[in-house]
Amino acid sequence: MALLSFLFPSKPKSANAAKERLQIIIARERNGRSGPDFLPALHKELIEVISKYTKVNADDIKISLDRQGNLEVLDVNVVLPDA
């Protein structure tokens, strides 16, 4: 089995990488550091990732960040095409 693992290493999961990126971005925003707004970059990356698996229109991906006191809600809405 070690030989197969050496010949065919496992690829990192894109979902895990995206989750880690979101955690870093949100943690950075919570610390109150001023910097560029991350939502346009996040929107672009989501379009790229989703486009790998299915054809999607950029207008069909909506991202919003709502703040209410100490709570932050990142809402990502993706309309996928019919099969």
MDAnalysis code that builds the backbone (N, CA, C; Angstrom):
import MDAnalysis as mda
import numpy as np

u = mda.Universe.empty(249, n_residues=83, atom_resindex=np.repeat(np.arange(83), 3), trajectory=True)
u.add_TopologyAttr("name", ["N", "CA", "C"] * 83)
u.add_TopologyAttr("resid", np.arange(1, 84))
u.add_TopologyAttr("resname", ["MET", "ALA", "LEU", "LEU", "SER", "PHE", "LEU", "PHE", "PRO", "SER", "LYS", "PRO", "LYS", "SER", "ALA", "ASN", "ALA", "ALA", "LYS", "GLU", "ARG", "LEU", "GLN", "ILE", "ILE", "ILE", "ALA", "ARG", "GLU", "ARG", "ASN", "GLY", "ARG", "SER", "GLY", "PRO", "ASP", "PHE", "LEU", "PRO", "ALA", "LEU", "HIS", "LYS", "GLU", "LEU", "ILE", "GLU", "VAL", "ILE", "SER", "LYS", "TYR", "THR", "LYS", "VAL", "ASN", "ALA", "ASP", "ASP", "ILE", "LYS", "ILE", "SER", "LEU", "ASP", "ARG", "GLN", "GLY", "ASN", "LEU", "GLU", "VAL", "LEU", "ASP", "VAL", "ASN", "VAL", "VAL", "LEU", "PRO", "ASP", "ALA"])
u.atoms.positions = np.array([
    [0.811, -1.190, 0.000],
    [0.000, 0.000, 0.000],
    [0.859, 1.259, 0.000],
    [2.010, 1.210, 0.639],
    [2.873, 2.384, 0.695],
    [3.364, 2.745, -0.700],
    [3.584, 1.744, -1.523],
    [4.029, 1.985, -2.890],
    [2.948, 2.725, -3.687],
    [1.689, 2.324, -3.529],
    [0.597, 3.000, -4.224],
    [0.453, 4.446, -3.750],
    [0.614, 4.670, -2.461],
    [0.539, 6.031, -1.935],
    [1.668, 6.885, -2.485],
    [2.815, 6.273, -2.685],
    [3.958, 7.007, -3.235],
    [3.721, 7.348, -4.703],
    [3.182, 6.398, -5.458],
    [2.962, 6.606, -6.885],
    [1.767, 7.527, -7.171],
    [0.739, 7.429, -6.335],
    [-0.484, 8.204, -6.531],
    [-0.815, 8.976, -5.256],
    [-0.102, 10.066, -4.997],
    [-0.377, 10.822, -3.770],
    [-1.766, 11.444, -3.829],
    [-2.410, 11.556, -2.670],
    [-3.755, 12.114, -2.643],
    [-3.695, 13.619, -2.843],
    [-4.693, 14.133, -3.550],
    [-4.770, 15.562, -3.817],
    [-5.497, 16.236, -2.654],
    [-5.081, 17.441, -2.309],
    [-5.796, 18.141, -1.240],
    [-7.220, 18.469, -1.697],
    [-8.152, 18.383, -0.797],
    [-9.548, 18.657, -1.115],
    [-9.757, 20.157, -1.257],
    [-10.411, 20.562, -2.337],
    [-10.627, 21.987, -2.567],
    [-11.589, 22.568, -1.540],
    [-12.528, 21.763, -1.055],
    [-13.467, 22.251, -0.045],
    [-12.734, 22.605, 1.240],
    [-11.769, 21.794, 1.626],
    [-11.003, 22.087, 2.840],
    [-10.177, 23.354, 2.664],
    [-9.595, 23.528, 1.501],
    [-8.800, 24.732, 1.239],
    [-9.696, 25.968, 1.272],
    [-10.878, 25.878, 0.684],
    [-11.803, 27.008, 0.690],
    [-12.264, 27.332, 2.105],
    [-12.523, 26.304, 2.891],
    [-12.941, 26.503, 4.275],
    [-11.847, 27.211, 5.070],
    [-10.612, 26.795, 4.888],
    [-9.500, 27.434, 5.587],
    [-9.348, 28.894, 5.167],
    [-9.510, 29.179, 3.888],
    [-9.413, 30.564, 3.407],
    [-10.494, 31.432, 4.040],
    [-11.720, 30.896, 4.079],
    [-12.814, 31.656, 4.679],
    [-12.559, 31.921, 6.157],
    [-12.036, 30.938, 6.868],
    [-11.743, 31.122, 8.290],
    [-10.696, 32.208, 8.491],
    [-9.690, 32.230, 7.640],
    [-8.641, 33.254, 7.748],
    [-9.214, 34.634, 7.454],
    [-10.026, 34.722, 6.414],
    [-10.605, 36.014, 6.039],
    [-11.507, 36.535, 7.150],
    [-12.349, 35.683, 7.689],
    [-13.276, 36.110, 8.738],
    [-12.516, 36.474, 10.006],
    [-11.503, 35.701, 10.355],
    [-10.705, 36.019, 11.537],
    [-10.016, 37.369, 11.366],
    [-9.538, 37.633, 10.193],
    [-8.875, 38.909, 9.912],
    [-9.848, 40.063, 10.055],
    [-11.052, 39.889, 9.547],
    [-12.064, 40.930, 9.645],
    [-12.484, 41.157, 11.098],
    [-12.565, 40.103, 11.871],
    [-12.955, 40.235, 13.275],
    [-11.925, 41.002, 14.077],
    [-10.671, 40.881, 13.699],
    [-9.615, 41.590, 14.417],
    [-9.651, 43.085, 14.140],
    [-10.473, 43.506, 13.212],
    [-10.629, 44.925, 12.949],
    [-9.520, 45.529, 12.111],
    [-8.724, 44.708, 11.490],
    [-7.670, 45.243, 10.622],
    [-8.318, 45.866, 9.398],
    [-7.858, 47.031, 9.082],
    [-8.391, 47.653, 7.880],
    [-7.635, 47.104, 6.674],
    [-8.352, 46.887, 5.632],
    [-7.750, 46.339, 4.428],
    [-8.780, 46.293, 3.330],
    [-8.408, 45.791, 2.192],
    [-9.358, 45.732, 1.082],
    [-10.510, 44.791, 1.396],
    [-11.659, 45.094, 0.835],
    [-12.835, 44.260, 1.005],
    [-12.589, 42.919, 0.318],
    [-12.823, 41.830, 1.019],
    [-12.510, 40.502, 0.490],
    [-13.637, 39.905, -0.336],
    [-14.834, 40.465, -0.279],
    [-15.958, 39.840, -0.974],
    [-15.780, 39.778, -2.497],
    [-15.281, 40.804, -3.172],
    [-15.078, 40.657, -4.626],
    [-14.075, 39.550, -4.979],
    [-13.006, 39.433, -4.206],
    [-12.019, 38.374, -4.468],
    [-12.627, 37.007, -4.192],
    [-13.413, 36.908, -3.122],
    [-14.068, 35.647, -2.793],
    [-15.055, 35.258, -3.888],
    [-15.790, 36.226, -4.403],
    [-16.745, 35.974, -5.490],
    [-16.026, 35.427, -6.719],
    [-14.905, 36.027, -7.070],
    [-14.131, 35.586, -8.229],
    [-13.614, 34.162, -8.036],
    [-13.091, 33.860, -6.841],
    [-12.579, 32.514, -6.573],
    [-13.692, 31.477, -6.610],
    [-14.859, 31.820, -6.073],
    [-15.987, 30.880, -6.110],
    [-16.406, 30.581, -7.541],
    [-16.427, 31.591, -8.382],
    [-16.776, 31.382, -9.791],
    [-15.777, 30.428, -10.435],
    [-14.486, 30.628, -10.165],
    [-13.454, 29.766, -10.739],
    [-13.598, 28.320, -10.275],
    [-13.840, 28.126, -8.978],
    [-13.941, 26.769, -8.435],
    [-15.191, 26.067, -8.944],
    [-16.324, 26.758, -8.914],
    [-17.577, 26.135, -9.356],
    [-17.531, 25.859, -10.854],
    [-16.863, 26.731, -11.611],
    [-16.762, 26.544, -13.061],
    [-15.957, 25.305, -13.438],
    [-15.130, 24.811, -12.530],
    [-14.397, 23.567, -12.798],
    [-15.348, 22.384, -12.915],
    [-16.463, 22.453, -12.214],
    [-17.354, 21.305, -12.124],
    [-18.645, 21.463, -12.924],
    [-19.091, 22.686, -13.125],
    [-20.318, 22.913, -13.875],
    [-20.299, 24.314, -14.464],
    [-21.051, 24.504, -15.527],
    [-21.125, 25.823, -16.138],
    [-22.093, 26.666, -15.316],
    [-21.602, 27.795, -14.846],
    [-22.423, 28.670, -14.012],
    [-22.199, 30.114, -14.434],
    [-23.259, 30.894, -14.375],
    [-23.192, 32.309, -14.705],
    [-22.709, 33.064, -13.470],
    [-21.833, 34.019, -13.650],
    [-21.292, 34.792, -12.517],
    [-22.394, 35.518, -11.756],
    [-23.456, 35.895, -12.443],
    [-24.563, 36.592, -11.782],
    [-25.392, 35.655, -10.903],
    [-25.195, 34.352, -11.041],
    [-25.947, 33.379, -10.252],
    [-25.281, 33.072, -8.912],
    [-24.189, 33.744, -8.605],
    [-23.502, 33.554, -7.330],
    [-23.595, 34.864, -6.555],
    [-24.284, 34.824, -5.433],
    [-24.473, 36.013, -4.600],
    [-23.791, 35.777, -3.254],
    [-23.036, 36.781, -2.802],
    [-22.323, 36.697, -1.531],
    [-22.666, 37.937, -0.720],
    [-22.971, 37.724, 0.545],
    [-23.213, 38.866, 1.420],
    [-22.671, 38.563, 2.808],
    [-22.271, 39.615, 3.494],
    [-21.768, 39.499, 4.851],
    [-22.604, 40.430, 5.711],
    [-23.334, 39.853, 6.642],
    [-24.187, 40.631, 7.530],
    [-23.569, 40.662, 8.915],
    [-23.554, 41.845, 9.523],
    [-23.026, 41.999, 10.881],
    [-24.137, 42.522, 11.777],
    [-24.332, 41.829, 12.886],
    [-25.307, 42.255, 13.879],
    [-24.664, 42.089, 15.243],
    [-24.132, 43.167, 15.764],
    [-23.432, 43.093, 17.042],
    [-22.157, 42.291, 16.899],
    [-22.044, 41.221, 17.683],
    [-20.865, 40.357, 17.636],
    [-20.997, 39.225, 16.625],
    [-22.144, 39.130, 15.973],
    [-22.372, 38.049, 15.016],
    [-22.061, 38.486, 13.602],
    [-21.441, 37.604, 12.847],
    [-21.211, 37.818, 11.428],
    [-21.731, 36.601, 10.684],
    [-22.496, 36.850, 9.640],
    [-23.049, 35.761, 8.835],
    [-22.604, 35.959, 7.397],
    [-21.878, 34.980, 6.880],
    [-21.472, 34.989, 5.477],
    [-22.456, 34.117, 4.725],
    [-23.195, 34.740, 3.812],
    [-24.229, 34.044, 3.062],
    [-23.771, 33.894, 1.620],
    [-23.666, 32.652, 1.145],
    [-23.288, 32.368, -0.223],
    [-24.450, 31.624, -0.873],
    [-24.997, 32.214, -1.931],
    [-26.131, 31.630, -2.627],
    [-25.713, 31.364, -4.066],
    [-25.743, 30.083, -4.472],
    [-25.337, 29.684, -5.812],
    [-26.529, 29.022, -6.500],
    [-26.918, 29.567, -7.642],
    [-27.982, 28.966, -8.434],
    [-27.309, 28.089, -9.473],
    [-27.498, 26.776, -9.340],
    [-26.896, 25.825, -10.275],
    [-27.838, 25.585, -11.452],
    [-27.284, 25.354, -12.620],
    [-28.140, 25.094, -13.785],
    [-28.841, 23.746, -13.659],
    [-29.968, 23.632, -14.367],
    [-30.704, 22.362, -14.379],
    [-29.875, 21.295, -15.081],
    [-30.075, 20.058, -14.655],
    [-29.326, 18.942, -15.250],
    [-29.761, 18.644, -16.594],
])
